[in-house]
Amino acid sequence: MKKRTLIAALAVVALGAGGAAIAGAAGGKDDGDGHDKAISGSALDRASAAALKATGGGKVTETEVGDEESYYEVEVTRADGSQVDVQLDRGFQVVGQKADHEDGG
């Protein structure tokens, strides 16, 4: 009986570790401590609307809370494929934006 309990406990631990790894890979950018913090909930709706208004439209492709340059960062991909990072303060006001020239490296 002890052997079954030990096997069950190890299985639970293994599943938990696997789930944490998947959750970590699904988020936004790295916040410096190895965990991604994407914007969520109503904050995501407000940040997305502000960023899309600032860029004249497009599609929100990535978000981050606690960006090194602002409180929120929203990456918008425009219809022509160009990307813009929009920086927002806690009140969802645009405090900056710049073209994002990621080269995959």
Secondary structure, 3 states (H helix, E strand, C coil): CHHHHHHHHHHHHHHHHHHHHHHHHCCCCECCCCCECCCCHHHHHHHHHHHHHHHCCCEEEEEEECCCCCCEEEEEECCCCCEEEEEECCCCCEEEEEEECCCCC
